[in-house]
Amino acid sequence: MMPVKIFLADDHPIVIDGLLSRLGDVPGIEIGFAGTSGIALSEALKTTQPDLVLMDIQLQDVSGIELCRTIIKQYPQVKVMVLTSLDDAHYVRQIIRNGASGYVLKNTSHQTILEAIYKIMDGKQFLDEQIQQKLLHEAITGQRTSRYEIPLTNREKDVLRLIAAEYNNHEIAEELYISLRTVEAHRFNIVQKLGVKNTAGLVKEALKRGLIK
């Protein structure tokens, strides 16, 4: 197997140190970048591209979910593998939808991380067994148990989309052919469901939860 060049990004230096210790001595694996900053990772990618980016969803300066989308769009030949402590199925769906090839939890074994790397480099996808069980449970029961997914109605989703597009309440009412009072009611319900205080917080939280793009 050809050498695998990997870039590492995690918001905790101790995790970076652990990965360097675990992977640095593995024959056939080369670490080309290791850091806590998504911006620094993006800058490193401009100079040279690895075979695989191994990163957390939670970085110091950017959303790993959005960074994954950017990496796949700009460097389609680069694989992205997530190593995180977040075991919520919502994040799995978001990151896989954005192009990631693997999702592994930090409490997994060194051998499983290596297995995931090799499978991904072989053109396959890899999901942590614990994550597989959660997704299977949801598929069987038809119920999503995510703490992060909010049950917005279709009309609330329409209103949220227009709010994100910087429409005011009057413009939303005209666009959706509903009354101003109805728009205000929908807006109030969305704010309550997302637990925010203003429009800026509303859009930020909706992006974080993957309710808008």
N, C-alpha and C positions, 0 to 999 in steps of 0.2 A: 504493500500500500504506500502511495506517495505521502511525503510528510504533510501534516496538517498544520497550517499556520492559523493561530487563534489570537483574537483581540479580546481582552477581558474588561468588563466595566461593572462595578458594584459600588453602592454608596458607603459601604463599610470597608475601611482599609484592612481590617483583620480578615475579612472574607477574601480580599484580593491576595493577601499573604498566604492564606490557606490554599487557594487555588494554584498559586505559583509553586507552592511546596508540593502539592499533589500532582500537578500536571507537568511541572518544569523538568522533571527527570524521566518522564515517560518517553521512550524511544519513538520517534516519528511525530512528536508534537512540538511545535515551536510557538512560543509566546511572543508576539510582535508588539503588543501594547497592553498595558495594565493600568487602570486608573479609576477614580470615583466620579469623574465628570463626563456627562453625555456630550458636552460641547467639545471637550478634548478628544473624545472618541471620534466625533464627526470630523475634526481637523485631521486626525491621524488617518482616517479613511481617504481623505483627499490626496494624501501622499502615496499610500500603498493600500491595497485591499487584501485582507486575509481570506482564508477559506471559510472561516466561521467566526462570528461574533457571539461570545458567551456573556450574557448580561442579565442584570436584575431589571425588574419592571420599575422599581423605585430607585431613581438616581438623584443626585444632589440638585441638579439644575434643570432637568427636562423629564418629560414623561417617557418611560421606556416603551410604552405602547406606541406613542407617536414616533419615537426614534426608530423603532422597528419598521414602521411603514416607510419612513424616509430612506432608511438603508436599503430596503428591498427595491424601492422605486429607483434610487440612484445607482445602486450596485446589485443588479439582479443575480449576479453570479455568486454573491456572498450569502451564506446561510446564517440564520439567526437562531440561537438556542437560548431559552430563558432559564435562569437558575434563580429561584426566588423562594421566599418563605410564604408567599401568598397562595393559599390553596383554594381560593374561591373560583368556582367554575366560570364566573363572569369574566375574570381576567384571562382565563384560558381561551375562551371564545374570541375575545377581543384581539389577543396577540396572534392567534392562529389566523384569524381573519385578515390581519395585517401582514401576514406572510411568514411568520415564524415557523420553523421546522420542528421545534421541540420545546417541551415545558417540563422542567425537573425541579423538584423541591430541594431546598438546602439541607434537609435532614436525611437525604438519601446517601447511599454509600459511594465511595470513590469508584468502585467497579461499575456502578450504574451510570455515573457521569461519563465514564469512558465508553460504556456501551452505547449511550445516547449519542455521543460525538461520532462514533464509528458508523452507527446506523444512519445518522443524518448525512454524513459525508458519502454514504452509499446510496443517497437519493431517497431515503425513507423518512418518515416522521416518527417522533418518539414522544410519548406522554408518560409521565410518572404513573406508576401503578395506582397510587392513591387518587390521582386525578381521573384516571380511567374509571375507577369505581364510582366516583361522584357523577361523572357524565353518564355512566351506565344506569345509575339509580334514577337520574333525571329522565333518561330515555324510557325506562320501564314505567315509572310512575306518572310521567307527563308533567311533573312539577319541578320548577326551578327553585332551588333553596338559597340562591345567592343573596348575600346581605347588601349587594350593591345595585341590584336591578330594581328599578322602580316601575310599578304597574301604571304607566300613563295611558290614558285613553287615546284613541286615534286622533280625536280633535285636539287634545292637549299636546300631542306630538306635533300637529300642524302649527299650533300657536307657538310652541317652543322653537320650531324651525324658523319661523318668521321673526321671532324675538332675536334669535342668533344672527339673522340677516339684517338686524337693526331697523326693523319696522316698528313704528309706534302703534299704540292701541287702535287709533282711528284707521291707520293703513291696514292693520291686521283684519279689522272688521270688514273693510271693503274687499280685501283679498279673499276672505273666506265667506263672504255674504252672510255675516252674522252681526248681531247688535253689539254696540260698544260695551254694554253691560255684560253680555255673554263673554266677550274677550276678557274683561276685567275679572270675571268669575274664574275662567280657565287659568288666567295668569296667577291668581291667588292660590288656586289648587296646586299648580306646578311648584310655586314657591314653598308651599307647605310640605309637599311631598319630598322636595329636594333639601329642605331644611336650610334655606339661604335667606339673605336679607335684602338683596338688591339685584339689579339686572346683571351687573358684572359678575357677582357671585353665582347667579343662575346659570349663565353661559359657561363659566369655568367648571361648575359642578356637573353640568350636562355633558361637557366634553370629557371630563374625567370618567364619567360613568358610561361613555360611549352612546349616549342618547342622541347626539348630533355629531356631525363630522365637519 
